[in-house]
Amino acid sequence: MGKDKRDKLILALVLVIATLLIVLIFIFVITPAINGMIIKGQNDGYTYALLTIMQKAAACEQIPLTLENQTINLIAIECLQVSN
C-alpha cells in the first residue's frame, strides 16, 4: 500500500470520525437544549394563561373560553353569592 493511499485513507477516517462527533454533539447537546427551551416556553404560556384567568375571576369578570367552535363563560362562584 503506497503512502498516497494511506494518506487518503487516514483523511477519510478523520472525516468520518469528525462527522460522527458532530452528529453526536447535535443529538446529545443541541437537541436537548432546544427541547428544554420549547418546554420552558410552553410552561410559561400555561402559567401566564392560568394567572390571567385567576386574576379576572378574582375581579368578578366573566371569562370567555373558546375551543374550536364552542365558547363558555366562566365566573368565580364567590361572585355569585348574595351578601346579606
Steps between C-alpha positions, in 0.01 A plus 500: 500500500650832396542808714248690286229238556574489872472880526166493318374222729606693811333816369179308426499346848561838663209647303272211601598537866449878487157453341400247767615737776295784353192275479548380859542856628182600318306202638617520861563873552318725255170310465437473878578871540248591230240266650560654844436849363180382331371335818587810705305716254202267522508508880531880501199529269294264715591694815419835336161378374403354837613812687300722264186289547539502878551878514192567289293254703612665825379834361157341431541533125354249260767307315404366158688179416479381141612169357434436133138616455385473862516787751420500871506791744665443835441703813614435855229348716583746778378779270159336472435472875258756636635693796257555789 
